[in-house]
Amino acid sequence: MSKHYSSYDQINADLEILKLEKEIHKQHILLSVEKTKETLQPKNLFQEALTSYKKVFSNSYVRILQLAIPYVIDWLIHKKRGN
């Protein structure tokens, strides 16, 4: 879709807008690169892994107990009987 201009001022205004948009996109890319560098630092990788580990096991803690308790009770019953 082509745009028709009636003056050089309109062309210059659009060029200025495009220049600013280009600079915004460039800064966005640079910020993304910096965030990626920061995320890939060993300290941050360790913290992210620890956070993920906590999230996985905190959500499944009740389920683990529900699975483990019958085995513990069964083991205690057999231990008491001497089996």
N, C-alpha and C positions, 0 to 999 in steps of 0.2 A: 504494500500500500504506500504510494508515494504521497508526500506532503507538498503542497504548493505554498510558496512564500511570496509575499507582496513587497517585502523590503529586506534589506541587509540586516536591519536590527532584529527581525524575527529569526533570521538564520543565526546571527550571533547569540541570541538568547538561547536557542536550542543547542548550539554548540557549547555554551556555558553550562547548561543543564547536563548535557552528556559528559562533560569534563568532570563535573561534581559527582555524578553517578559513578563514573569510572574510579574516582578517588575513594568514594565510599566503599565500593566493592574491593578495591585494593586494601583498604584498611581492615575490612572484614576478613579478608584472607590472611593478612598478617596477624590479626588477633587470633584467628583459628590456629595458625601455626604455633603461636606462643602458648596457647592453651594446650595444644598437643604435646609440645616440648615439656611443659610443666607436668602434664599427666604422666608422661613416660619416665619421669625421674624415679629412681628406686624407692625413695621415701614415699612418694605418692602411690606407686604401684603396690607397695606393701600395705598402705592404709586402705586402698581400694579392695585388695584381696581380703583383708581382715574384715572390712565392712560387709563384703559379700558373704563371707563365711558366717559372720554373726547373723545376717539376715536369713540365710538358709537354715541354720540350726536353731535360731530362736523361733521360727515359724513351725518347725517340725519337732520341737521339744516335747509337746504333749503327745504327738503321734508316736515318738520313740518310747516314751513312758508307757503308753497303752500297749505297745508291742512287747516291751521288756518285762513288765510286771507279771504277766502269766508265767513266763519262763522262770523268773525269780521265785515265785510262789511254788511252782512245780519242783524246782531244785531244792527249796527248803523242805518241802514235804518228803521228797526222796532222801534227803540228808537225815531227817529226823527218824525215818524208818530204818536207816542204815543201809540203803541200797546204793 
